[in-house]
Structure formats: structure tokens, C-alpha cells
Amino acid sequence: MLGSGNVAGHLAIVLDKIGDVVQVYSPTIDHATQLAGKLRNATPVSNANDITDNADFYIIAVKDDVIGQLARKINIDSGIWAHTSGSVPMSVFEGVKSHYGVFYMLQTFNKYDDVDFKNLPILIEGNDAETENSLVSLALKISSEVKRTSSDDRAVIHRAAVFACNFSNYMWCIADDILKTKGFDLKLLEPLLNTTLKNALNSSPYNSQTGPARRGDRLVMEKHQTLLDRDQVEVYKLLSNQIFERFNSSTNEQNK
């Protein structure tokens, strides 16, 4: 396991249950040691020259802009190399490694929550059939939802995930800030959030859209903006205009 952050940590632990994670690499030895200590027989290493050359898989789970640099830094071309990024193409390994691919887990990871891998989508790509089949076989040992996906398709999925997860979570940050001004917190909105997700999945996000911008209720929107701080107003205006224009345009087209 090359990396010791949130993704590397969760993945190393689940892989160690079905195989042997022999090493954890991090340029910071304390980080490598901390993760290795959660595994059965893993050795922490911080020097790239100490990485073993007889592993079956070398999984890079680091920041996107470091993947290529790390792959070039480690002068080993045995085994299968794979990164865990949703946005970095498989070609980052081209000319550097012989057998390589992508092992992208479509999930958000943090150090506070356990991750259920059983039904977690894992998107696989390999530079040849044998490599891809090996990565698929590894993924199937930890998840039942394994898909072969090209770099182009994975990039589309990753963009969608940013909107669905990262941006939505930031909206919850703003909602939590607003609620805390009166002593409430986000738990108050739990039934609303659960119903919103349920409706979006069962019907569609388009059919489930509600709210003042969807209705074109300018008076409510203007009142809301007087009660928000400057940064919140900027986000509110942008999203409200997007919602209004999309649904107003759709209504106009349907009425023609």
C-alpha cells in the first residue's frame, strides 16, 4: 500500500482481511507506522528504495498530483500497479510500468467512519486483459459491485460524484451554520435529508425539485437573502438562478 491517508487506510484494512498487505509506504515514517500497526504483518517504510519488488499488487492511494511522480520514483516493474483516483487516467503509468490499471472506489472516506465495502462500487480498468481480470478478481474479494470502466467514463462519474457528494456536503455545512445561529444543528433536518435522497433515487432529482426557486417565488428568495451573510448570499443567488432558469425554461418549452 503506497499511501497512508484516509483511502489507503480503509482499503489496506479490508485487503488485509483477504490477503497479506506486506508493506505500507509513506514518506513520513510515523504515518506509515500508524497504518501498518492496524494490519497483521505489514512493515512500514519511508524510503522508496526499501519497497519490496515481489508483491502481486502495488496500490497507490495518494493525492492525484503525486501519483505519476511516485510511480516514476519507485524503480520496480514487477506485479500490477494501480491507483485509486477517480479523475487521473490510467495512462499516468504508461511508459513507467508494464502492467497497470485503476482501482477506484466510488465512496467518500474519512478517518471517523467505517466503510462497508460489501456493496461499494469499485471501478476497474487495466492496460491489458490479464491485468484487468486480476484487478477485477481482487476487487470481487471485497465488494459485489465491481465494474469495468474506461478512464473517460470514470472521469464523468467522478465529476458527477463531486456534485452529488462534495458540493452537497458543503451545502449541509452552510445549513448547519445557519441553524447554529439559533442553537439548532443539522440533526433537525435529518428526516428532510433522508426524504430528499429517497425521492431523488426513486423518482429523479429533476422530478423531485421543490423550493422557492423552483416555484419562482421571488419574494421568499429576496427575504432569505436579507438574512444571510455575504458569502451565503452569493451561493444562494447562483443556485437559485440556476434552478429558476432550468425549470422555467423547461416549463416554457412544454407550453409551446
C-alpha positions in Angstrom: 0.0 0.0 0.0 1.6 3.2 -1.2 0.0 5.9 0.9 -1.3 6.2 4.4 -4.3 8.6 4.2 -8.0 8.0 4.5 -8.4 6.0 1.3 -5.2 4.0 1.9 -6.2 3.3 5.5 -9.6 1.9 4.8 -8.5 -0.1 1.7 -5.4 -1.6 3.5 -7.5 -2.8 6.4 -10.1 -4.5 4.2 -7.5 -6.0 1.9 -5.5 -7.3 4.9 -8.5 -9.5 5.7 -8.4 -11.3 2.4 -4.7 -11.3 1.7 -1.4 -10.0 3.1 -0.6 -6.3 2.9 3.2 -6.7 3.3 4.2 -3.1 3.4 2.8 0.4 3.9 4.8 3.2 2.3 4.7 6.9 3.3 7.5 9.5 3.1 6.5 10.2 6.7 7.5 7.1 8.7 5.2 7.9 11.6 2.2 7.8 9.2 3.3 4.5 7.6 3.9 3.0 11.1 0.4 4.1 12.3 -1.3 2.4 9.4 0.9 -0.7 9.4 0.1 -1.1 13.1 -3.5 -1.7 12.2 -2.6 -4.6 9.9 -1.4 -8.1 10.7 2.1 -8.3 9.3 2.7 -5.1 7.4 6.1 -3.4 7.6 6.2 0.4 7.5 8.7 2.0 5.0 9.5 5.6 4.2 12.4 5.1 1.8 11.3 4.2 -1.8 14.4 2.0 -2.1 13.1 -0.3 0.7 9.9 -1.2 -1.2 9.8 -4.9 -1.9 9.9 -6.0 -5.6 8.0 -9.2 -5.2 4.4 -8.1 -4.4 1.5 -9.1 -6.5 -0.1 -5.6 -6.4 1.2 -2.1 -5.8 -1.7 0.2 -4.9 -1.1 3.9 -5.0 -3.5 5.8 -2.8 -2.2 9.4 -2.6 -3.2 12.8 -3.9 -3.9 12.9 -7.6 -1.0 15.2 -8.5 1.6 12.9 -6.8 0.5 9.6 -8.5 2.7 9.9 -11.6 5.6 11.3 -9.6 5.5 8.4 -7.2 5.2 5.7 -9.9 8.3 7.1 -11.6 10.2 7.4 -8.3 9.8 3.7 -7.5 12.1 1.7 -9.8 10.1 -1.5 -9.7 8.2 -3.0 -12.6 7.0 -6.3 -11.2 3.4 -7.0 -10.2 0.4 -4.9 -11.1 0.3 -1.2 -10.3 -3.0 0.6 -9.8 -4.1 3.9 -8.4 -7.3 4.7 -6.6 -8.1 8.1 -8.2 -11.4 8.9 -10.0 -10.0 11.7 -12.1 -6.5 10.6 -13.1 -6.4 8.5 -16.3 -4.7 5.1 -16.4 -2.2 6.5 -18.8 -0.3 8.1 -15.9 1.5 4.7 -15.7 2.3 4.4 -19.4 6.0 4.0 -20.2 6.7 3.6 -16.4 5.1 0.3 -15.6 4.3 -2.8 -17.7 1.1 -4.0 -16.0 -1.1 -1.3 -14.6 -4.6 0.0 -14.1 -7.1 1.7 -11.8 -8.9 0.5 -8.6 -11.3 3.4 -8.0 -13.8 3.0 -5.1 -16.8 5.2 -5.5 -17.2 6.3 -2.0 -16.2 9.1 0.4 -13.6 8.3 3.0 -12.8 9.9 6.3 -11.0 8.8 9.4 -14.1 8.9 11.6 -16.4 6.4 10.0 -16.1 2.8 9.0 -16.8 1.9 5.4 -19.0 -1.0 4.3 -17.2 -2.5 1.3 -19.7 -5.2 0.6 -21.8 -3.2 -1.9 -19.4 -0.4 -2.6 -19.0 0.2 -6.3 -15.4 -0.4 -7.4 -14.5 0.8 -11.0 -11.7 -1.2 -12.6 -9.5 -0.6 -15.6 -6.4 -2.4 -16.8 -3.9 -1.8 -19.6 -4.4 -5.4 -20.9 -7.0 -8.2 -20.4 -4.9 -10.2 -17.9 -4.1 -7.2 -15.7 -7.8 -6.0 -15.7 -9.0 -9.5 -14.9 -6.6 -9.7 -11.9 -7.8 -6.3 -10.6 -11.4 -7.4 -11.0 -10.7 -10.6 -9.1 -9.1 -8.7 -6.3 -12.0 -6.2 -6.1 -14.6 -9.0 -6.1 -13.0 -10.4 -2.9 -14.1 -7.2 -1.0 -17.2 -6.0 -3.0 -20.0 -7.4 -5.0 -20.3 -4.2 -7.1 -17.4 -4.3 -9.4 -17.5 -2.7 -12.9 -15.0 -2.4 -15.7 -14.9 1.3 -16.6 -12.7 3.3 -19.0 -10.8 6.4 -17.9 -13.2 8.6 -19.9 -16.3 7.1 -18.3 -14.7 7.2 -14.8 -13.9 10.9 -15.3 -17.6 11.5 -16.0 -18.6 9.5 -12.9 -16.1 11.4 -10.8 -17.5 14.8 -11.9 -21.0 13.6 -11.0 -19.7 12.4 -7.6 -18.2 15.8 -6.8 -21.6 17.4 -7.3 -23.6 14.7 -5.6 -21.2 14.3 -2.6 -18.7 17.1 -2.1 -20.9 20.0 -3.1 -23.9 18.6 -1.4 -21.9 18.2 1.8 -20.8 21.8 1.6 -24.5 22.9 1.3 -25.0 21.0 4.6 -22.1 22.9 6.1 -23.9 26.2 5.3 -27.2 24.8 6.5 -25.6 23.8 9.8 -24.0 27.2 10.2 -27.4 28.8 9.7 -29.1 26.5 12.2 -26.5 27.1 14.8 -27.3 30.8 14.9 -30.4 29.8 16.8 -29.0 26.9 18.7 -30.1 24.1 16.4 -27.9 21.7 14.4 -28.2 19.5 11.2 -29.9 16.6 13.0 -33.1 18.7 12.8 -33.0 18.3 9.0 -32.4 14.5 9.1 -35.9 13.5 8.0 -35.8 16.1 5.3 -32.4 15.0 4.0 -33.4 11.3 4.0 -36.7 12.0 2.1 -34.8 14.2 -0.4 -32.4 11.4 -1.2 -35.1 8.8 -1.3 -37.2 10.9 -3.7 -34.2 11.6 -6.0 -33.3 7.9 -6.2 -36.9 6.6 -6.6 -38.2 9.3 -9.0 -35.4 11.5 -10.2 -33.7 14.7 -9.0 -35.5 16.6 -11.7 -39.0 15.5 -10.7 -38.2 15.9 -7.0 -37.0 19.5 -7.2 -39.0 21.8 -4.9 -38.5 25.1 -3.1 -38.9 28.8 -3.8 -36.5 28.9 -6.8 -38.4 26.0 -8.4 -41.7 27.9 -7.9 -40.2 31.2 -9.0 -41.2 32.8 -5.6 -39.1 35.9 -5.8 -40.4 37.4 -2.5 -39.3 34.4 -0.5 -35.9 34.4 -2.2 -35.4 38.1 -1.6 -36.3 37.7 2.1 -33.9 34.8 2.5 -31.1 36.9 1.1 -31.6 39.7 3.6 -31.0 37.1 6.4 -27.8 35.5 5.0 -24.2 36.7 5.2 -22.4 37.9 2.1 -20.8 34.5 1.1 -24.1 32.7 1.7 -26.0 35.2 -0.4 -23.5 34.6 -3.3 -24.1 30.8 -3.2 -27.9 31.3 -2.7 -28.2 33.5 -5.8 -26.1 31.3 -8.0 -28.1 28.1 -7.2 -31.5 29.9 -7.2 -30.8 31.4 -10.6 -29.7 28.0 -12.0 -32.8 26.3 -10.6 -35.1 29.0 -11.8 -33.7 29.2 -15.3 -33.7 25.4 -15.8 -37.2 24.8 -14.7 -38.7 28.0 -16.1 -37.1 27.2 -19.5 -38.4 23.6 -19.3 -41.9 24.9 -18.5 -41.8 27.3 -21.3 -40.7 24.6 -23.7 -43.5 22.3 -22.6 -46.1 25.1 -23.0 -45.1 25.8 -26.6 
